[in-house]
Amino acid sequence: MSVRSELLRAGPTQLWGHFDEAEGTMTFETRQDVQALLDRNKALANDGDGYSPSREWRRAASIPNVVVEQWLREGVDLYNPDHAGAVKRRLNDPDNRFLRTAPGRL
């Protein structure tokens, strides 16, 4: 028999634990309602070129925590400077355009 329970809720993110009594294993699952973030990304991507008024800064992307976790499992650490090339390739991939907040390539 498997027992499932919500362990943590923080804003739109939930952490669930699944305990399999027969196997004696625990599996963790993260869920996040990302619709509001994706809607905001789309609105920002269609609103100007992403630069600040001084043009010193440029928006690039807003990435949900569940995507950050998925990339970590795939070997890409968003917060590791050595992985900047892999992050840039993923953000430039048309399949990930929903993460972008400004037009153009990185």
Secondary structure as UniProt FT lines:
FT   STRAND          2..10
FT   TURN            11..12
FT   STRAND          13..20
FT   TURN            21..24
FT   STRAND          25..32
FT   HELIX           35..45
FT   TURN            53..54
FT   HELIX           65..73
FT   TURN            74..75
FT   TURN            78..79
FT   HELIX           81..83
FT   HELIX           84..92
FT   HELIX           94..99
//
